């Protein structure tokens, strides 16, 4: 390996012209059943990308591969320029995750849940305190930091999970159907908040959903159906490709599933 190439590899992924998240030719099978076939897409820093698909499209399998719960025998996943198979520790250090099912400890306080997560990422107590203040204040939750999780409603628990996912300042934030079970005002507030977060903090967001109304006009889309990517790109490009007036029509055209 020559010195010039080694120097290029040491550059931040942005300076190398790489996306924050790159998925290339992923395949996955459960026995005889094919779950994903040649799935490829990229998520850029500062962009809100929706992984959109009907139930059974392969979204959960893909999410499991991205978080290394599963490992694909083929293809590559790169997070902040790091290969998830060969450089797992470096890649996962740049990944924040909000799972569909809550993973907060209900009997611990908000602050205790966040401190535990920060310790797993090797943050000092001083650094942890600063970041907890920052993330909870941003969501109007700092005054509730000593309340137990079980005392919070669903929307506030989601806010805590997002704060937890951001404590180590990841480059990529994955959210797996994060609005499930929330009422409409809480759902809209959460969608608005994460859109703003992507714009202001240059975080690459991949948000999985089957709900069309969570798509904003300037978002990017990855539409998944039966384990294959049917369309990817900005909303207006997907509408043009499918000759559709709106996302609902485009989704129906690509998946046969009208929402």
ABEGO torsion letter per residue (X at the ends): XBAAAAAAAABBAAAAGBBABBBBGBBBBBEABBABBGBBBBBBBGBBBBBBBBBGAGAAAAAAAAAGABBBABEBBBBGGBBAAABAAAAAAABBBBBABBABBAABBAAAAAAAAAAAAGBBAAAAAAAAAAAAAAAGAAAAAABBAAABBAAAAAAAAAAAAAAAGBABBBBBGAABGBBAAAAAAAAAAAAAAAAAAGBBBBBBBABAAABBAABBBBBBBGGBBABBEBAAAAAAAAGBABAAAAAAAAAGBBX
